[in-house]
Amino acid sequence: MNFECQVLDLAAAAKLKTDALLVLVPEGVKLGSDAVSFVLSHALKAGDFSAKPGRLLPAYRVAGVAADRLVFVGVGEGLARQVRAGLRAALAQLQGNHLKKLGVVLAAPSASEAVVRSVVQTVADATYVFTTSKPKAEARSLKSLVLGLPEAPDALVRQAFERAVAVVSGVELAKEWGNRPGNMATPTLLGQAAQALASDSSKISCEVLTPREVAKLGMGSFMAVAQGSHEPLRFIVLKYQGAAKSEAPIVLVGKGITFDTGGISLKPGAEMDEMKFDMCGAASVLGTFRALADLQPKLNVVGLIAAAENMPDGKAIKPGDVVTSMSGQTIEILNTDAEGRLVLCDALTYAERFKPRAVVDIATLTGACVIALGAVRSGLYSTSDALAQALLSAGESAQDLAWRMPLDDDYAEGLKSNFADLANVAGRPGGSITAAKFLQRFATAFPWAHLDIAGTAWKSGAAKGASGRPVPLLVDYLLAEAALAPAKTKKAQKAQKKA
C-alpha cells in the first residue's frame, strides 16, 4: 500500500478525489465555511452526530466534496486509542466497498505523533488480507492512503509518519509468516525468508545453520526438540549493521516452533491448528528487521531464530529424558510440550558470543501468560530495571503494551531435579514466571528481557490471525536505543580517558 502525508485543512480535503474521505472529529471542533464544515456543522446542531468516540455519520456524494463517500468519525478528545477505535468502526462500515484510495483528515488544530501513527497502523491493520494459502480470496483492494494534516508537520510528526509506514511493513511480514500453515512455514522456508530479507538490504546479512552445524555447537537442548520431526531444524542468524562494527549489538531471539503438537506430551486436538502461530516470536524478529531495513537507525542488531517442529515421532524426546544444553547445563524434560524454553536456552547461550549490550527474547511461551494478562499486554520479564523500563516505554509509545512480571528466586524452586541440573517445568502455579526463571539460568552474561507474547501474538475465533505484535514495541525500543547510542558512546569514551 502507498502512504502519503499532505497538509489538508477541511476546505482542501473537500477537493481531494478519493473513494472515501474519513473526517476525524474531536470534541470542540472549530469549523470553517467549506463544504465539509457546512455538512458537519448542521449535523452537530441537529444532534445527528456527536464527537463521542466511535460515533459515525456517513454521507454519499455530498455537493462540493470530491470523495464519493464522506464519513464523519467521532474521536472524543482525539487520543490515539480513540482515533484507533473510531477508524476501526468506520472501516468496518465501509468494508465491501472495494476502496482503492482512502483519505483520512484530522479536523483539529494540530496532530500528535501518536495520532499520526495510530491512523497509519490502524488503516493497514483493518484492511489487511491474508491470501497465500487462499488464492480465491479477495486481496486488499486499498492501494493508497492519504493522511491529511491540518498544518505542516514538524520533524517529529514527519518521523512518526515514516516510522509508522516502516512498522506496517514489518508487522505485515510478521503476519504473513505467522498466518502461514505449518506446511508452508517450515524451518527451511523460514530460513529462506530470512535470506530473502537480507538480499533486499545492504545493511542486513544472514546465515542459516543446518543440523550438522548446530550439532557442532553442542546445542543439545534445541536438537532434542527437533529430533521427532522429519523437517530439519534451522538456526537463523540475522545481522543488521547500522553502526561501527566495534559497537556492541542488541540481540533479539525469536522462538521459531513452526508447528507444535506438544510432542509425546500431546496437546488436545481442539484448536491445535493454532499452534502454527507458535513461531510468532520468530516472525516478529523478521518483521523488526524488515522495519530496520527501511528506517536504517545507527545501531547494530543481531536476530537469532531457533526454528524447528515439535512432533511425536518414534525418535521424539520422552518425559524423563535428560539433555545437555549448549551451556553445559543438563535438563530433565518432564513435559515435551514445554519445548519453547528448550530451543531458546541454547539460542541465549549462542548470543553470548556477540558480547551484547542487551538481549531480548520473544516467544509464544506459556498459556499461563494468557490467563494472567489476556490479549491486551505482553508479559515482560527482565534482570535489568533499565532494560525493562526501556521496553515498557517503547510499548507505550508504540501502542503495543507490555506489563512487567516478577522474577523472585523463590519461583525457581520447582525447577529443581533429582536427575539433572534443572527440570524444564515447575508445575502449573505461576507457569509463565517459572518458564522465565528457566530462561534466566541461561541469560546471566548480559542484560536480559523476555517477552511472553502467547496472549498477544494472534487472535482466535472469527478474527483468527496473527497480530504482528510485538514488532511495533521492538522497533520503538531499537530506535530509542539508537538515539541514545551517541550519548552512551561519549560517556564510555570519557570513562576510558579518565582510566
N, C-alpha and C positions, 0 to 999 in steps of 0.2 A: 504494500500500500504506500502511496505517496503522501507525505505530510508537508503542509505549508503553514507558515505563520505570517499573517498580514495585519496591518493596522487598519481596523474597520470599526467605525462607530456605527450606530444603528442605521443612519442615513446611507452610509457606504455599503453596509450589509444588505440593505434592501435591493441594491443593484447587483449583488453577487448571484451569478447564474449557477444554481446547484439544483440537485434533485430534491433536497430538503435543507431547510435552514432552521437550526435549533437556537433559540434565544434564551440564554440562561439569565433568569430574572431574580435578583436578590431583593430583600425587603428594603423599602425606602428608595426604590429606583427612581432616578431623575430622567425624564423623557423630553425629547425634542419635538419637532414638527414634521418629521419624516413619516413615511407610510407605515413602517413597523411600529413606531411610537404611537401613531394615531390609533391603530387597532388595539395595542396593548393598553393604552390609557382608558379606552372605552370599556374594555373587558374588566379592568380593575375597578372602575367606577360602578359598573353594573353588578359586580360581585361574581361574575362568571369565571374569574381566575384570581388566584392569590399567589403570593411568592412563597407560600409554605413549601418545605422540601417535598419533592415528588409530585406536586400538582402539575397537570398538563392541560394545555389548551391548543388543539390542532386546528389548522385552517388550510384551505386549499385554494390555490391561485388567487391570492389577495391582490387587489388593484395596487399597482405601484411597487410590488415585490417581485423580483425576477425569479426567485425559487418557486418551484411547483408547490411544495408543501412548506408551510410555516408552522412551527411548534414552539409555543412558549413553555418554558420549563422552570418551575419554581425551585430555587436553591437556598431558601432561607437566608441565613447570614452569609452565604457564599463560601462556607468552609469546604475544603477539599472532599470530605466524606459526603457532604450534602450535594455537591456537584456530581459526585460519582453516583449517588442514589438517583438523582434526577435524570441523569443521562441514561442510566440503565432502563428506567421506566420509559423514557421517550423512544429509545432504540427498540425496546420490546414492542412498542405500539407500531413502529414503522417496519417491523420485521415482515418480510414477504413482499415489500415494495420494490425490491431489486435496485436499491440505491447504488449509483456509481460514484456520485460526487456529493459529499456532505459538507455543509458549513455549520460551524458552531461559533457563536459570537457571544461575548460577555457584555450584558447590559449593566456595566458597573464602571466606576471611575478609574479603576486600575485592576490589574490581575496579579495575583501572587504566584510565586514559583510552584507552590503545592497545587494550586488550581490548574495551572497550565499542564503540569504532569498528569494530574487526575483526568483531564479531558482526553489527552492523547492516549493514555494507557486504558482508560475505560472504553473508548470507542473501539480500540483494537481488540480488547478482550471480548466485548459484546458482539463483535461481528466475526470473530474467529470461527473457521470451519475446518475440521479435520477430514481429509479426503483420501489419504494414502491407501487405506485398505477399503475404501468405499467409493470406487470410481464413478458411480452413478449419482453420488451426492452433488447437490448444487454448491459449487465453490463460492467463497466470499465474493459477492458482487461489488462491494465497495472498493473503489480503486484510489480514491483521493479524499483526504480530509483537509479542509481549510479552517484553521483556527483564527478567528478574528479577535484581536485585542483592541481595547478602546484607545490605547495610546502606544507610542513606540516603546517596545520592551527595552529595559535596561540590560546590562550584561548578564546579571544573574538570572533574569527571566528567560533571556535567549539561551543561556546554558541549560536551564531547566527543560526547555523545549527540546534541545538537541539530546540531552540525556534521556528524556522520555522516549524519543524515537529510537535510540540505541537500545534501551531497555526492552522496548516492544520486539525488536529483532531477536534479542536474547531470550525473552520469555517464549516467543513463538517457536524458536528452535527447541527449547526445553519441552514445550508442549508436544511438538512433533514426535520427539523420541519417547516421551512419556506415554503418549497415546498409542504408539505402535504396538500391535500384538507381539507376543513373545517370539513368534517365528519370523517376525520382520524386524526384530531388535535384539538379535543375538549378540554375545560378546564380540564376535568377529565383526559384525555390522557396526557395532558401537565404535570399535577401533577405526573402522573405515570412515565413520562420520567425523571422528576427531582428526584424522589425517586430511580429510577434505577441508575442514575448518582451517587447518594450518596452511594448506596450499593456497588459500584465498588471502592470506595476510603475511606480509614480510616480517612482522614482529612476532609471529607465533610459529613454534616448531613442535613437532610431535614424534614421539617414539612409542611403538606398541610392542610390548614384551610378550613372548609366547610362553607356553607351559614349560618348555625346556629352560628358558632364561629365568623364569620365576623360580624354578626348582634350584637353580644355581645360587639364587639369592637366599635360599633357605626359608621361603615363605610357606612353611608347613601348614599353618592355620588356613590361609587363603586357599591353598591347593586342596585341603581336605574338603572344603565346601564344594569345590568344583568336581571332585572325583566321581560323583554319582551321575554326571551328565555326559552325554555324547558330544555336547557342544564344548569345544576347548575354551578355557579361560583366556582372558586378555588383561594385561596390566598396562594402562594407558598413561603416558607421561606427556602432558602439555606444558609448554613454557612460553609465557608472554614476556618479552624483554622491552620495557619502555624506559629503563634507567640504565646506569652503568652496570656492567657485569659484577662489579665489586659490591653492589648494594644487595643486602640480604632480601630474599623474596618473601612474599606471603604465600603460603601453601594452602590450597583448597583440596580437600579429599572427599570424593563422592562415592557413596555406596552404589554399586552397579549390578545388583542382582536382577538380571533381565527377566527372570521368572522364578518365583518362589513357591514351590509346593509344600515347603516345610521339611522336605526330605523324609527320613524314616519317621520323624515326629510329624506325620502328615496332617496338613490343615483340613478342616471341614470343607466339603465340596462347595457349599453355598458361598457365592461371591469370590471364589478362588480366582476367577478371571481377573479380578482387580489386582492380583499380585504381579501383573505385568508392570504396574506402577512402582514396583519395589526398586527400580533403578532411577527414580526421580532425583535422587541426590546426584547421581552421575549426570543426568540430563541438565540439572541446574549448573553444574560446572561447565558443561558445553555451552549453555546459554550465556553464562557470565563471560566466557572467553569470546563469544560472538560479539557481545557488547563492548568488550575491551578493544577488539579489532577496530570498531567504529570510533570509539572515544579516544583511544591512544593516550591514556594517562602515563605520567612519568613515574612508573614503579615497575618492579618485577613480580610476576605472579607465576606460580607453578600449580598445575592441576593434576591430581593423581586420581585415577579411576580404577578401582578393582572390580572387574566385570566377570560374572560367572552366573550359571544357573544352579539352583538348589533342587536336585531331583532325587527320587527314591529308588535308584538303581541298585543292583546287587553289589556294586562297588561303593555305594554311598557310605558315609560315616554313620556310626551307630551310637545311640546313647550309651555313655560309659567309655567310649574311645578317648584316648589321650593323644593330643597332637602337640608338636613343638613349633612355636611361633618363630618368626624371624628374629625376635629379640632374645630368643633362647628360653623364654618362659614357657612352661608346659601348661596345657589347658585341658581339663576334663570336660568333655562335651556331654552335658546332661540333657540337652534339648537341641536337636538338629535344626529346629525352626528359629533358634537364636543365632542365625548364621551371619547376619549383617556385621555384628561386632567381630566375628572371626575373620572376615575379609578386611575390615577397617583397621584392626590392630596391626596387621602386617604393613598396611599402607602407611600408618602413622610411624612405624619404625623406619620405613623407607624414607620418610620425609626428613629424618634427622640429617641425612647427607647434604641437604641444601642449607644447613645452618640458618633456618628461617627466623624471621623476626616475629612471626606468628603462624599458627596452623589452625584452620577451621575445617572440621569435617561436617558433612551434610548427609543425613541419612533418614530414610523412612524406617526408623529403627524399632519402635515399640507401639503396640496397641495401647499400652498403659498411658502414653503421652496423649493419645486421642481422648481417653477417659478424663485425663487431668485438664487439658486445655481446649478440647474440641477442635473446631476448624478455624478458629479466629487467630490464635497466636501459635507460633512455633516454639518448642521448648528449647531453651538456651542454657547450656552448662559451660562453666569456664573456670580455669585455675587462675585467671588473671582478671582483676577488677577492671583494669583499664581496657582490656580487650572486650570484656563483657559489656561495658558501658558504650564502647565504640559501636558494637553490633546492635545494641538496643537503640542507640541514637539513629543509626542507619535505618533500622526498621521503622522508626517513627517518621523520618523524613521521606522514606520511600513508600509509606503507607503499606508496609509489609511487616506486620508486627511480630515481635517475639516476647517471651517472658522468661526471666532468669529463674532457674530452679536450683535447689541446694545440692551440695556435694559433700555433706558431712561424712567423715570417715566411718561413722557407725553403720552407714548404709552398705559398706563393703564386707561386713561380717558374713553375710550369706554367700559370698563368693569363695569362701574357704573350702578346700577339698582335701580329702584324705589321700588322694591318688595323684594329684598334680599341684602345680603352683597356685592355680586358681580354677574355679569352675566357670562355665560360660553363662550360667543363670543363677539367680538367688531367690527364687520363689516369686509369687505374684505381688506381694505388697511392695509399693514403690518401684515397680518394674522399670520405669523409664530412668529412674535415678540409679538403680543398680547397674543398668546397662551402661550408663555414663561412667559409673565408678569402674567398670571393667575396662572401658577405653582409656580412662585416666592412667591406668597402670602402664600404658604404652606411650604416654604423652608427657613424660617428665623432663624432656630435654629442651622444651620450648614453651612459650605462652600458647595455651591451647583452648579452643572452644569447640563445643559440639552442638549442632542444631538438629534436634529431632523433629522432622517435618512429616511424621506419619499422619498427622491430622490436617495438614495444610497443603500437601503436595498434589492432592487430587480431590475431586468431588464424586460422590456416588449418586445413585438414583437417576432421575430424568436428565440431570445436567452432568452425567458421568463424563469425566475427562480430567486430564492433567491441568493444574492451575499455573504452572510455570514458576511458582514460588520455590525458594526464596531468591530468585535472580535479582529482583529489584533491591532487596536488602543487601545482597553481596556486592552489587555494583556501587551502591551508595557508600558502603563501607570502604571499598577499594579506592574510590575517588577521594574520599575524605583522607585516607591514609596517604594518597599521592600528594594532596595539598599540604599535608603535614611533613612530608618527607624532607623538603629543603631545610626546614627549621630543625628537624632531628639530625640531619647531616651536619649542619653548622654547629650544633651543640656537641656532637661527637668529636668534631674537629678541634673545638676549643678544649675539650677534655684531654685530647691527645697532646695538645701543645703544653697544657699545664703539667701533664705527666712527664 
